[in-house]
Structures are given as C-alpha cells and as structure tokens.
Amino acid sequence: MQILAKLLQFLEFLESLQDFLEFLTTPAGLAALLWVILYLPLQILGCDPASAAVLSSVSALSLYCLLVRPEF
C-alpha cells in the first residue's frame, strides 16, 4: 500500500509539472521565463536589485506585447 501511495504522489507531481511546463509555452509563461533569465545576470553585471527588476520587467513586457500583438 505504501508503494502505491508513493507512486500516486509521484504521478500527481508529474501532472503538476506538466501543467507548469505547458504554462511556460504560453506568451505569459515565456515572458515570465525571460524575466527570471534576465534578472540574475543583470544583478551580476552590477545593477542594483530595483534596476535589475525594472529592466527585466520591461524586456519581458516587450516580449509579451510582441507575442500577443492585439489587433484593433
């Protein structure tokens, strides 16, 4: 019974991981991933945390706007 419970927990983990990876393929997920990828290198290059957050947020928002491109 314990083995089946552990297997069920593992399968639930895989399902939640699949949902997270599916989110990363959406435009919002790609923008969030870009923010995470840019934030640390900007801090390493010497930006203070607030500037790094703003610069990576602007880059992520620009990418999101390019991916979505609303039509008026």
PDB file of N, H, CA, C and O in Angstrom:
ATOM      1  N   MET A   1       0.810  -1.187   0.000  1.00  0.00           N
ATOM      2  CA  MET A   1       0.000   0.000   0.000  1.00  0.00           C
ATOM      3  C   MET A   1       0.863   1.265   0.000  1.00  0.00           C
ATOM      4  O   MET A   1       0.535   2.257  -0.651  1.00  0.00           O
ATOM      5  N   GLN A   2       1.944   1.208   0.727  1.00  0.00           N
ATOM      6  H   GLN A   2       2.210   0.402   1.256  1.00  0.00           H
ATOM      7  CA  GLN A   2       2.819   2.370   0.801  1.00  0.00           C
ATOM      8  C   GLN A   2       3.453   2.678  -0.558  1.00  0.00           C
ATOM      9  O   GLN A   2       3.619   3.839  -0.930  1.00  0.00           O
ATOM     10  N   ILE A   3       3.801   1.627  -1.283  1.00  0.00           N
ATOM     11  H   ILE A   3       3.666   0.683  -0.980  1.00  0.00           H
ATOM     12  CA  ILE A   3       4.398   1.810  -2.599  1.00  0.00           C
ATOM     13  C   ILE A   3       3.383   2.463  -3.545  1.00  0.00           C
ATOM     14  O   ILE A   3       3.744   3.337  -4.333  1.00  0.00           O
ATOM     15  N   LEU A   4       2.121   2.043  -3.469  1.00  0.00           N
ATOM     16  H   LEU A   4       1.828   1.333  -2.829  1.00  0.00           H
ATOM     17  CA  LEU A   4       1.092   2.636  -4.315  1.00  0.00           C
ATOM     18  C   LEU A   4       0.848   4.102  -3.950  1.00  0.00           C
ATOM     19  O   LEU A   4       0.598   4.925  -4.830  1.00  0.00           O
ATOM     20  N   ALA A   5       0.917   4.426  -2.675  1.00  0.00           N
ATOM     21  H   ALA A   5       1.121   3.757  -1.960  1.00  0.00           H
ATOM     22  CA  ALA A   5       0.738   5.811  -2.254  1.00  0.00           C
ATOM     23  C   ALA A   5       1.881   6.677  -2.781  1.00  0.00           C
ATOM     24  O   ALA A   5       1.651   7.795  -3.243  1.00  0.00           O
ATOM     25  N   LYS A   6       3.103   6.169  -2.714  1.00  0.00           N
ATOM     26  H   LYS A   6       3.290   5.261  -2.339  1.00  0.00           H
ATOM     27  CA  LYS A   6       4.252   6.909  -3.244  1.00  0.00           C
ATOM     28  C   LYS A   6       4.143   7.068  -4.758  1.00  0.00           C
ATOM     29  O   LYS A   6       4.469   8.127  -5.295  1.00  0.00           O
ATOM     30  N   LEU A   7       3.691   6.033  -5.442  1.00  0.00           N
ATOM     31  H   LEU A   7       3.426   5.173  -5.006  1.00  0.00           H
ATOM     32  CA  LEU A   7       3.506   6.102  -6.890  1.00  0.00           C
ATOM     33  C   LEU A   7       2.453   7.144  -7.242  1.00  0.00           C
ATOM     34  O   LEU A   7       2.622   7.901  -8.197  1.00  0.00           O
ATOM     35  N   LEU A   8       1.366   7.186  -6.473  1.00  0.00           N
ATOM     36  H   LEU A   8       1.229   6.571  -5.696  1.00  0.00           H
ATOM     37  CA  LEU A   8       0.323   8.165  -6.713  1.00  0.00           C
ATOM     38  C   LEU A   8       0.851   9.587  -6.493  1.00  0.00           C
ATOM     39  O   LEU A   8       0.530  10.487  -7.269  1.00  0.00           O
ATOM     40  N   GLN A   9       1.647   9.796  -5.460  1.00  0.00           N
ATOM     41  H   GLN A   9       1.908   9.064  -4.830  1.00  0.00           H
ATOM     42  CA  GLN A   9       2.254  11.107  -5.228  1.00  0.00           C
ATOM     43  C   GLN A   9       3.171  11.496  -6.377  1.00  0.00           C
ATOM     44  O   GLN A   9       3.177  12.648  -6.811  1.00  0.00           O
ATOM     45  N   PHE A  10       3.939  10.544  -6.863  1.00  0.00           N
ATOM     46  H   PHE A  10       3.934   9.609  -6.510  1.00  0.00           H
ATOM     47  CA  PHE A  10       4.838  10.817  -7.986  1.00  0.00           C
ATOM     48  C   PHE A  10       4.059  11.183  -9.249  1.00  0.00           C
ATOM     49  O   PHE A  10       4.446  12.095  -9.980  1.00  0.00           O
ATOM     50  N   LEU A  11       2.966  10.473  -9.501  1.00  0.00           N
ATOM     51  H   LEU A  11       2.652   9.732  -8.907  1.00  0.00           H
ATOM     52  CA  LEU A  11       2.144  10.774 -10.672  1.00  0.00           C
ATOM     53  C   LEU A  11       1.479  12.143 -10.552  1.00  0.00           C
ATOM     54  O   LEU A  11       1.350  12.856 -11.547  1.00  0.00           O
ATOM     55  N   GLU A  12       1.055  12.520  -9.341  1.00  0.00           N
ATOM     56  H   GLU A  12       1.159  11.942  -8.532  1.00  0.00           H
ATOM     57  CA  GLU A  12       0.497  13.853  -9.124  1.00  0.00           C
ATOM     58  C   GLU A  12       1.559  14.927  -9.347  1.00  0.00           C
ATOM     59  O   GLU A  12       1.266  15.986  -9.902  1.00  0.00           O
ATOM     60  N   PHE A  13       2.789  14.656  -8.916  1.00  0.00           N
ATOM     61  H   PHE A  13       3.027  13.795  -8.465  1.00  0.00           H
ATOM     62  CA  PHE A  13       3.884  15.586  -9.161  1.00  0.00           C
ATOM     63  C   PHE A  13       4.136  15.746 -10.658  1.00  0.00           C
ATOM     64  O   PHE A  13       4.324  16.864 -11.139  1.00  0.00           O
ATOM     65  N   LEU A  14       4.139  14.638 -11.393  1.00  0.00           N
ATOM     66  H   LEU A  14       3.986  13.730 -11.001  1.00  0.00           H
ATOM     67  CA  LEU A  14       4.345  14.717 -12.844  1.00  0.00           C
ATOM     68  C   LEU A  14       3.232  15.501 -13.530  1.00  0.00           C
ATOM     69  O   LEU A  14       3.485  16.239 -14.482  1.00  0.00           O
ATOM     70  N   GLU A  15       2.008  15.345 -13.050  1.00  0.00           N
ATOM     71  H   GLU A  15       1.802  14.746 -12.276  1.00  0.00           H
ATOM     72  CA  GLU A  15       0.894  16.074 -13.633  1.00  0.00           C
ATOM     73  C   GLU A  15       1.034  17.581 -13.387  1.00  0.00           C
ATOM     74  O   GLU A  15       0.797  18.387 -14.287  1.00  0.00           O
ATOM     75  N   SER A  16       1.414  17.948 -12.182  1.00  0.00           N
ATOM     76  H   SER A  16       1.606  17.293 -11.451  1.00  0.00           H
ATOM     77  CA  SER A  16       1.592  19.374 -11.898  1.00  0.00           C
ATOM     78  C   SER A  16       2.792  19.931 -12.661  1.00  0.00           C
ATOM     79  O   SER A  16       2.757  21.082 -13.096  1.00  0.00           O
ATOM     80  N   LEU A  17       3.846  19.144 -12.833  1.00  0.00           N
ATOM     81  H   LEU A  17       3.874  18.209 -12.479  1.00  0.00           H
ATOM     82  CA  LEU A  17       4.992  19.576 -13.620  1.00  0.00           C
ATOM     83  C   LEU A  17       4.605  19.774 -15.078  1.00  0.00           C
ATOM     84  O   LEU A  17       5.064  20.719 -15.720  1.00  0.00           O
ATOM     85  N   GLN A  18       3.777  18.905 -15.594  1.00  0.00           N
ATOM     86  H   GLN A  18       3.404  18.138 -15.073  1.00  0.00           H
ATOM     87  CA  GLN A  18       3.308  19.035 -16.971  1.00  0.00           C
ATOM     88  C   GLN A  18       2.477  20.306 -17.128  1.00  0.00           C
ATOM     89  O   GLN A  18       2.610  21.006 -18.132  1.00  0.00           O
ATOM     90  N   ASP A  19       1.620  20.617 -16.152  1.00  0.00           N
ATOM     91  H   ASP A  19       1.511  20.049 -15.337  1.00  0.00           H
ATOM     92  CA  ASP A  19       0.837  21.849 -16.219  1.00  0.00           C
ATOM     93  C   ASP A  19       1.741  23.073 -16.194  1.00  0.00           C
ATOM     94  O   ASP A  19       1.494  24.038 -16.917  1.00  0.00           O
ATOM     95  N   PHE A  20       2.791  23.047 -15.367  1.00  0.00           N
ATOM     96  H   PHE A  20       2.992  22.263 -14.780  1.00  0.00           H
ATOM     97  CA  PHE A  20       3.720  24.161 -15.296  1.00  0.00           C
ATOM     98  C   PHE A  20       4.477  24.331 -16.611  1.00  0.00           C
ATOM     99  O   PHE A  20       4.632  25.452 -17.095  1.00  0.00           O
ATOM    100  N   LEU A  21       4.943  23.238 -17.186  1.00  0.00           N
ATOM    101  H   LEU A  21       4.817  22.327 -16.793  1.00  0.00           H
ATOM    102  CA  LEU A  21       5.664  23.325 -18.459  1.00  0.00           C
ATOM    103  C   LEU A  21       4.744  23.778 -19.586  1.00  0.00           C
ATOM    104  O   LEU A  21       5.182  24.459 -20.514  1.00  0.00           O
ATOM    105  N   GLU A  22       3.481  23.403 -19.507  1.00  0.00           N
ATOM    106  H   GLU A  22       3.126  22.850 -18.753  1.00  0.00           H
ATOM    107  CA  GLU A  22       2.515  23.873 -20.503  1.00  0.00           C
ATOM    108  C   GLU A  22       2.293  25.383 -20.361  1.00  0.00           C
ATOM    109  O   GLU A  22       2.123  26.084 -21.358  1.00  0.00           O
ATOM    110  N   PHE A  23       2.295  25.879 -19.122  1.00  0.00           N
ATOM    111  H   PHE A  23       2.433  25.309 -18.311  1.00  0.00           H
ATOM    112  CA  PHE A  23       2.170  27.323 -18.899  1.00  0.00           C
ATOM    113  C   PHE A  23       3.367  28.061 -19.493  1.00  0.00           C
ATOM    114  O   PHE A  23       3.210  29.163 -20.019  1.00  0.00           O
ATOM    115  N   LEU A  24       4.552  27.476 -19.420  1.00  0.00           N
ATOM    116  H   LEU A  24       4.680  26.580 -18.993  1.00  0.00           H
ATOM    117  CA  LEU A  24       5.737  28.149 -19.938  1.00  0.00           C
ATOM    118  C   LEU A  24       5.725  28.303 -21.451  1.00  0.00           C
ATOM    119  O   LEU A  24       6.500  29.090 -21.994  1.00  0.00           O
ATOM    120  N   THR A  25       4.871  27.574 -22.133  1.00  0.00           N
ATOM    121  H   THR A  25       4.241  26.934 -21.691  1.00  0.00           H
ATOM    122  CA  THR A  25       4.787  27.705 -23.586  1.00  0.00           C
ATOM    123  C   THR A  25       3.799  28.782 -24.017  1.00  0.00           C
ATOM    124  O   THR A  25       3.711  29.093 -25.205  1.00  0.00           O
ATOM    125  N   THR A  26       3.056  29.355 -23.076  1.00  0.00           N
ATOM    126  H   THR A  26       3.128  29.103 -22.112  1.00  0.00           H
ATOM    127  CA  THR A  26       2.138  30.446 -23.404  1.00  0.00           C
ATOM    128  C   THR A  26       2.925  31.756 -23.455  1.00  0.00           C
ATOM    129  O   THR A  26       4.040  31.816 -22.937  1.00  0.00           O
ATOM    130  N   PRO A  27       2.380  32.791 -24.058  1.00  0.00           N
ATOM    131  CA  PRO A  27       3.096  34.079 -24.087  1.00  0.00           C
ATOM    132  C   PRO A  27       3.415  34.620 -22.691  1.00  0.00           C
ATOM    133  O   PRO A  27       4.500  35.161 -22.474  1.00  0.00           O
ATOM    134  N   ALA A  28       2.490  34.481 -21.751  1.00  0.00           N
ATOM    135  H   ALA A  28       1.609  34.041 -21.928  1.00  0.00           H
ATOM    136  CA  ALA A  28       2.757  34.950 -20.385  1.00  0.00           C
ATOM    137  C   ALA A  28       3.862  34.128 -19.734  1.00  0.00           C
ATOM    138  O   ALA A  28       4.689  34.669 -19.000  1.00  0.00           O
ATOM    139  N   GLY A  29       3.881  32.835 -19.998  1.00  0.00           N
ATOM    140  H   GLY A  29       3.209  32.396 -20.595  1.00  0.00           H
ATOM    141  CA  GLY A  29       4.927  31.983 -19.443  1.00  0.00           C
ATOM    142  C   GLY A  29       6.292  32.298 -20.023  1.00  0.00           C
ATOM    143  O   GLY A  29       7.294  32.290 -19.309  1.00  0.00           O
ATOM    144  N   LEU A  30       6.331  32.577 -21.330  1.00  0.00           N
ATOM    145  H   LEU A  30       5.517  32.583 -21.910  1.00  0.00           H
ATOM    146  CA  LEU A  30       7.600  32.946 -21.955  1.00  0.00           C
ATOM    147  C   LEU A  30       8.123  34.274 -21.412  1.00  0.00           C
ATOM    148  O   LEU A  30       9.326  34.440 -21.215  1.00  0.00           O
ATOM    149  N   ALA A  31       7.214  35.214 -21.173  1.00  0.00           N
ATOM    150  H   ALA A  31       6.236  35.078 -21.333  1.00  0.00           H
ATOM    151  CA  ALA A  31       7.626  36.499 -20.614  1.00  0.00           C
ATOM    152  C   ALA A  31       8.140  36.318 -19.189  1.00  0.00           C
ATOM    153  O   ALA A  31       9.137  36.932 -18.811  1.00  0.00           O
ATOM    154  N   ALA A  32       7.477  35.488 -18.400  1.00  0.00           N
ATOM    155  H   ALA A  32       6.666  34.989 -18.707  1.00  0.00           H
ATOM    156  CA  ALA A  32       7.940  35.229 -17.034  1.00  0.00           C
ATOM    157  C   ALA A  32       9.298  34.526 -17.040  1.00  0.00           C
ATOM    158  O   ALA A  32      10.166  34.830 -16.222  1.00  0.00           O
ATOM    159  N   LEU A  33       9.469  33.600 -17.954  1.00  0.00           N
ATOM    160  H   LEU A  33       8.763  33.354 -18.618  1.00  0.00           H
ATOM    161  CA  LEU A  33      10.748  32.907 -18.061  1.00  0.00           C
ATOM    162  C   LEU A  33      11.858  33.867 -18.464  1.00  0.00           C
ATOM    163  O   LEU A  33      12.971  33.773 -17.947  1.00  0.00           O
ATOM    164  N   LEU A  34      11.573  34.782 -19.374  1.00  0.00           N
ATOM    165  H   LEU A  34      10.668  34.858 -19.793  1.00  0.00           H
ATOM    166  CA  LEU A  34      12.563  35.780 -19.756  1.00  0.00           C
ATOM    167  C   LEU A  34      12.925  36.670 -18.577  1.00  0.00           C
ATOM    168  O   LEU A  34      14.092  37.019 -18.399  1.00  0.00           O
ATOM    169  N   TRP A  35      11.937  37.041 -17.772  1.00  0.00           N
ATOM    170  H   TRP A  35      10.989  36.757 -17.916  1.00  0.00           H
ATOM    171  CA  TRP A  35      12.211  37.869 -16.596  1.00  0.00           C
ATOM    172  C   TRP A  35      13.157  37.147 -15.647  1.00  0.00           C
ATOM    173  O   TRP A  35      14.112  37.741 -15.148  1.00  0.00           O
ATOM    174  N   VAL A  36      12.898  35.881 -15.399  1.00  0.00           N
ATOM    175  H   VAL A  36      12.122  35.398 -15.805  1.00  0.00           H
ATOM    176  CA  VAL A  36      13.753  35.098 -14.490  1.00  0.00           C
ATOM    177  C   VAL A  36      15.157  34.957 -15.069  1.00  0.00           C
ATOM    178  O   VAL A  36      16.144  35.048 -14.338  1.00  0.00           O
ATOM    179  N   ILE A  37      15.248  34.738 -16.371  1.00  0.00           N
ATOM    180  H   ILE A  37      14.447  34.664 -16.965  1.00  0.00           H
ATOM    181  CA  ILE A  37      16.558  34.550 -17.004  1.00  0.00           C
ATOM    182  C   ILE A  37      17.365  35.845 -16.999  1.00  0.00           C
ATOM    183  O   ILE A  37      18.585  35.800 -16.844  1.00  0.00           O
ATOM    184  N   LEU A  38      16.718  36.994 -17.163  1.00  0.00           N
ATOM    185  H   LEU A  38      15.727  37.030 -17.288  1.00  0.00           H
ATOM    186  CA  LEU A  38      17.445  38.260 -17.235  1.00  0.00           C
ATOM    187  C   LEU A  38      17.771  38.871 -15.874  1.00  0.00           C
ATOM    188  O   LEU A  38      18.743  39.619 -15.758  1.00  0.00           O
ATOM    189  N   TYR A  39      16.994  38.575 -14.860  1.00  0.00           N
ATOM    190  H   TYR A  39      16.205  37.968 -14.954  1.00  0.00           H
ATOM    191  CA  TYR A  39      17.146  39.251 -13.568  1.00  0.00           C
ATOM    192  C   TYR A  39      18.514  38.987 -12.931  1.00  0.00           C
ATOM    193  O   TYR A  39      19.191  39.929 -12.519  1.00  0.00           O
ATOM    194  N   LEU A  40      18.920  37.748 -12.849  1.00  0.00           N
ATOM    195  H   LEU A  40      18.370  36.982 -13.184  1.00  0.00           H
ATOM    196  CA  LEU A  40      20.191  37.415 -12.185  1.00  0.00           C
ATOM    197  C   LEU A  40      21.403  37.943 -12.950  1.00  0.00           C
ATOM    198  O   LEU A  40      22.286  38.527 -12.322  1.00  0.00           O
ATOM    199  N   PRO A  41      21.495  37.772 -14.270  1.00  0.00           N
ATOM    200  CA  PRO A  41      22.660  38.348 -14.970  1.00  0.00           C
ATOM    201  C   PRO A  41      22.760  39.863 -14.836  1.00  0.00           C
ATOM    202  O   PRO A  41      23.861  40.407 -14.765  1.00  0.00           O
ATOM    203  N   LEU A  42      21.619  40.547 -14.802  1.00  0.00           N
ATOM    204  H   LEU A  42      20.724  40.105 -14.860  1.00  0.00           H
ATOM    205  CA  LEU A  42      21.665  41.994 -14.627  1.00  0.00           C
ATOM    206  C   LEU A  42      22.224  42.362 -13.255  1.00  0.00           C
ATOM    207  O   LEU A  42      22.958  43.341 -13.122  1.00  0.00           O
ATOM    208  N   GLN A  43      21.876  41.580 -12.242  1.00  0.00           N
ATOM    209  H   GLN A  43      21.280  40.785 -12.351  1.00  0.00           H
ATOM    210  CA  GLN A  43      22.439  41.837 -10.921  1.00  0.00           C
ATOM    211  C   GLN A  43      23.928  41.525 -10.891  1.00  0.00           C
ATOM    212  O   GLN A  43      24.700  42.244 -10.258  1.00  0.00           O
ATOM    213  N   ILE A  44      24.328  40.478 -11.560  1.00  0.00           N
ATOM    214  H   ILE A  44      23.701  39.894 -12.075  1.00  0.00           H
ATOM    215  CA  ILE A  44      25.748  40.116 -11.600  1.00  0.00           C
ATOM    216  C   ILE A  44      26.553  41.192 -12.325  1.00  0.00           C
ATOM    217  O   ILE A  44      27.695  41.466 -11.957  1.00  0.00           O
ATOM    218  N   LEU A  45      25.965  41.798 -13.348  1.00  0.00           N
ATOM    219  H   LEU A  45      25.038  41.575 -13.647  1.00  0.00           H
ATOM    220  CA  LEU A  45      26.657  42.842 -14.102  1.00  0.00           C
ATOM    221  C   LEU A  45      26.753  44.166 -13.347  1.00  0.00           C
ATOM    222  O   LEU A  45      27.381  45.105 -13.834  1.00  0.00           O
ATOM    223  N   GLY A  46      26.148  44.253 -12.178  1.00  0.00           N
ATOM    224  H   GLY A  46      25.637  43.490 -11.782  1.00  0.00           H
ATOM    225  CA  GLY A  46      26.326  45.433 -11.349  1.00  0.00           C
ATOM    226  C   GLY A  46      25.094  46.283 -11.120  1.00  0.00           C
ATOM    227  O   GLY A  46      25.186  47.309 -10.446  1.00  0.00           O
ATOM    228  N   CYS A  47      23.958  45.903 -11.649  1.00  0.00           N
ATOM    229  H   CYS A  47      23.884  45.070 -12.197  1.00  0.00           H
ATOM    230  CA  CYS A  47      22.743  46.673 -11.396  1.00  0.00           C
ATOM    231  C   CYS A  47      22.255  46.395  -9.973  1.00  0.00           C
ATOM    232  O   CYS A  47      22.403  45.288  -9.456  1.00  0.00           O
ATOM    233  N   ASP A  48      21.671  47.420  -9.354  1.00  0.00           N
ATOM    234  H   ASP A  48      21.550  48.320  -9.774  1.00  0.00           H
ATOM    235  CA  ASP A  48      21.060  47.169  -8.048  1.00  0.00           C
ATOM    236  C   ASP A  48      19.764  46.389  -8.279  1.00  0.00           C
ATOM    237  O   ASP A  48      19.246  46.385  -9.395  1.00  0.00           O
ATOM    238  N   PRO A  49      19.229  45.727  -7.247  1.00  0.00           N
ATOM    239  CA  PRO A  49      18.053  44.858  -7.447  1.00  0.00           C
ATOM    240  C   PRO A  49      16.842  45.558  -8.058  1.00  0.00           C
ATOM    241  O   PRO A  49      16.134  44.969  -8.875  1.00  0.00           O
ATOM    242  N   ALA A  50      16.601  46.809  -7.670  1.00  0.00           N
ATOM    243  H   ALA A  50      17.177  47.287  -7.006  1.00  0.00           H
ATOM    244  CA  ALA A  50      15.439  47.508  -8.224  1.00  0.00           C
ATOM    245  C   ALA A  50      15.623  47.768  -9.723  1.00  0.00           C
ATOM    246  O   ALA A  50      14.692  47.573 -10.504  1.00  0.00           O
ATOM    247  N   SER A  51      16.802  48.201 -10.118  1.00  0.00           N
ATOM    248  H   SER A  51      17.558  48.360  -9.484  1.00  0.00           H
ATOM    249  CA  SER A  51      17.056  48.451 -11.547  1.00  0.00           C
ATOM    250  C   SER A  51      17.012  47.163 -12.348  1.00  0.00           C
ATOM    251  O   SER A  51      16.484  47.143 -13.460  1.00  0.00           O
ATOM    252  N   ALA A  52      17.558  46.086 -11.798  1.00  0.00           N
ATOM    253  H   ALA A  52      17.986  46.102 -10.894  1.00  0.00           H
ATOM    254  CA  ALA A  52      17.517  44.798 -12.489  1.00  0.00           C
ATOM    255  C   ALA A  52      16.083  44.319 -12.663  1.00  0.00           C
ATOM    256  O   ALA A  52      15.726  43.774 -13.708  1.00  0.00           O
ATOM    257  N   ALA A  53      15.265  44.524 -11.639  1.00  0.00           N
ATOM    258  H   ALA A  53      15.555  44.966 -10.791  1.00  0.00           H
ATOM    259  CA  ALA A  53      13.859  44.112 -11.740  1.00  0.00           C
ATOM    260  C   ALA A  53      13.126  44.937 -12.789  1.00  0.00           C
ATOM    261  O   ALA A  53      12.330  44.396 -13.557  1.00  0.00           O
ATOM    262  N   VAL A  54      13.385  46.232 -12.829  1.00  0.00           N
ATOM    263  H   VAL A  54      14.032  46.671 -12.205  1.00  0.00           H
ATOM    264  CA  VAL A  54      12.708  47.092 -13.807  1.00  0.00           C
ATOM    265  C   VAL A  54      13.168  46.754 -15.224  1.00  0.00           C
ATOM    266  O   VAL A  54      12.341  46.633 -16.127  1.00  0.00           O
ATOM    267  N   LEU A  55      14.458  46.604 -15.427  1.00  0.00           N
ATOM    268  H   LEU A  55      15.130  46.703 -14.693  1.00  0.00           H
ATOM    269  CA  LEU A  55      14.958  46.304 -16.774  1.00  0.00           C
ATOM    270  C   LEU A  55      14.459  44.951 -17.277  1.00  0.00           C
ATOM    271  O   LEU A  55      14.060  44.828 -18.435  1.00  0.00           O
ATOM    272  N   SER A  56      14.479  43.947 -16.421  1.00  0.00           N
ATOM    273  H   SER A  56      14.804  44.047 -15.480  1.00  0.00           H
ATOM    274  CA  SER A  56      13.996  42.635 -16.856  1.00  0.00           C
ATOM    275  C   SER A  56      12.486  42.652 -17.047  1.00  0.00           C
ATOM    276  O   SER A  56      11.971  41.947 -17.915  1.00  0.00           O
ATOM    277  N   SER A  57      11.761  43.447 -16.252  1.00  0.00           N
ATOM    278  H   SER A  57      12.179  44.020 -15.547  1.00  0.00           H
ATOM    279  CA  SER A  57      10.308  43.557 -16.432  1.00  0.00           C
ATOM    280  C   SER A  57       9.961  44.232 -17.749  1.00  0.00           C
ATOM    281  O   SER A  57       9.034  43.811 -18.441  1.00  0.00           O
ATOM    282  N   VAL A  58      10.702  45.278 -18.098  1.00  0.00           N
ATOM    283  H   VAL A  58      11.455  45.620 -17.536  1.00  0.00           H
ATOM    284  CA  VAL A  58      10.458  45.963 -19.368  1.00  0.00           C
ATOM    285  C   VAL A  58      10.736  45.021 -20.536  1.00  0.00           C
ATOM    286  O   VAL A  58       9.981  44.994 -21.508  1.00  0.00           O
ATOM    287  N   SER A  59      11.808  44.255 -20.443  1.00  0.00           N
ATOM    288  H   SER A  59      12.422  44.277 -19.653  1.00  0.00           H
ATOM    289  CA  SER A  59      12.124  43.296 -21.508  1.00  0.00           C
ATOM    290  C   SER A  59      11.043  42.229 -21.621  1.00  0.00           C
ATOM    291  O   SER A  59      10.630  41.874 -22.725  1.00  0.00           O
ATOM    292  N   ALA A  60      10.590  41.723 -20.492  1.00  0.00           N
ATOM    293  H   ALA A  60      10.926  42.011 -19.595  1.00  0.00           H
ATOM    294  CA  ALA A  60       9.554  40.688 -20.505  1.00  0.00           C
ATOM    295  C   ALA A  60       8.237  41.243 -21.031  1.00  0.00           C
ATOM    296  O   ALA A  60       7.544  40.570 -21.794  1.00  0.00           O
ATOM    297  N   LEU A  61       7.887  42.449 -20.637  1.00  0.00           N
ATOM    298  H   LEU A  61       8.450  42.996 -20.017  1.00  0.00           H
ATOM    299  CA  LEU A  61       6.651  43.057 -21.118  1.00  0.00           C
ATOM    300  C   LEU A  61       6.731  43.334 -22.619  1.00  0.00           C
ATOM    301  O   LEU A  61       5.743  43.159 -23.333  1.00  0.00           O
ATOM    302  N   SER A  62       7.883  43.759 -23.097  1.00  0.00           N
ATOM    303  H   SER A  62       8.685  43.901 -22.517  1.00  0.00           H
ATOM    304  CA  SER A  62       8.062  43.983 -24.536  1.00  0.00           C
ATOM    305  C   SER A  62       7.905  42.682 -25.313  1.00  0.00           C
ATOM    306  O   SER A  62       7.263  42.654 -26.363  1.00  0.00           O
ATOM    307  N   LEU A  63       8.490  41.606 -24.797  1.00  0.00           N
ATOM    308  H   LEU A  63       9.011  41.628 -23.944  1.00  0.00           H
ATOM    309  CA  LEU A  63       8.334  40.310 -25.456  1.00  0.00           C
ATOM    310  C   LEU A  63       6.879  39.875 -25.466  1.00  0.00           C
ATOM    311  O   LEU A  63       6.382  39.363 -26.469  1.00  0.00           O
ATOM    312  N   TYR A  64       6.198  40.080 -24.346  1.00  0.00           N
ATOM    313  H   TYR A  64       6.601  40.495 -23.531  1.00  0.00           H
ATOM    314  CA  TYR A  64       4.778  39.688 -24.274  1.00  0.00           C
ATOM    315  C   TYR A  64       3.955  40.473 -25.299  1.00  0.00           C
ATOM    316  O   TYR A  64       3.095  39.910 -25.977  1.00  0.00           O
ATOM    317  N   CYS A  65       4.224  41.766 -25.406  1.00  0.00           N
ATOM    318  H   CYS A  65       4.923  42.223 -24.856  1.00  0.00           H
ATOM    319  CA  CYS A  65       3.479  42.576 -26.382  1.00  0.00           C
ATOM    320  C   CYS A  65       3.776  42.144 -27.810  1.00  0.00           C
ATOM    321  O   CYS A  65       2.886  42.164 -28.661  1.00  0.00           O
ATOM    322  N   LEU A  66       5.015  41.755 -28.081  1.00  0.00           N
ATOM    323  H   LEU A  66       5.737  41.740 -27.390  1.00  0.00           H
ATOM    324  CA  LEU A  66       5.349  41.276 -29.428  1.00  0.00           C
ATOM    325  C   LEU A  66       4.685  39.941 -29.725  1.00  0.00           C
ATOM    326  O   LEU A  66       4.295  39.685 -30.864  1.00  0.00           O
ATOM    327  N   LEU A  67       4.552  39.087 -28.717  1.00  0.00           N
ATOM    328  H   LEU A  67       4.869  39.294 -27.792  1.00  0.00           H
ATOM    329  CA  LEU A  67       3.942  37.773 -28.938  1.00  0.00           C
ATOM    330  C   LEU A  67       2.439  37.848 -29.095  1.00  0.00           C
ATOM    331  O   LEU A  67       1.859  37.112 -29.894  1.00  0.00           O
ATOM    332  N   VAL A  68       1.801  38.729 -28.342  1.00  0.00           N
ATOM    333  H   VAL A  68       2.272  39.327 -27.693  1.00  0.00           H
ATOM    334  CA  VAL A  68       0.346  38.783 -28.354  1.00  0.00           C
ATOM    335  C   VAL A  68      -0.178  39.624 -29.519  1.00  0.00           C
ATOM    336  O   VAL A  68      -1.103  39.203 -30.213  1.00  0.00           O
ATOM    337  N   ARG A  69       0.396  40.797 -29.738  1.00  0.00           N
ATOM    338  H   ARG A  69       1.148  41.139 -29.174  1.00  0.00           H
ATOM    339  CA  ARG A  69       0.023  41.710 -30.819  1.00  0.00           C
ATOM    340  C   ARG A  69      -1.487  41.851 -30.991  1.00  0.00           C
ATOM    341  O   ARG A  69      -2.073  41.277 -31.909  1.00  0.00           O
ATOM    342  N   PRO A  70      -2.103  42.611 -30.108  1.00  0.00           N
ATOM    343  CA  PRO A  70      -3.565  42.781 -30.267  1.00  0.00           C
ATOM    344  C   PRO A  70      -3.891  43.556 -31.545  1.00  0.00           C
ATOM    345  O   PRO A  70      -3.171  44.472 -31.945  1.00  0.00           O
ATOM    346  N   GLU A  71      -4.981  43.165 -32.160  1.00  0.00           N
ATOM    347  H   GLU A  71      -5.566  42.421 -31.835  1.00  0.00           H
ATOM    348  CA  GLU A  71      -5.409  43.840 -33.385  1.00  0.00           C
ATOM    349  C   GLU A  71      -6.607  44.728 -33.053  1.00  0.00           C
ATOM    350  O   GLU A  71      -7.611  44.269 -32.510  1.00  0.00           O
ATOM    351  N   PHE A  72      -6.475  46.004 -33.392  1.00  0.00           N
ATOM    352  H   PHE A  72      -5.659  46.377 -33.834  1.00  0.00           H
ATOM    353  CA  PHE A  72      -7.547  46.958 -33.096  1.00  0.00           C
ATOM    354  C   PHE A  72      -8.376  47.207 -34.322  1.00  0.00           C
ATOM    355  O   PHE A  72      -9.330  47.983 -34.274  1.00  0.00           O
TER     356      PHE A  72
END
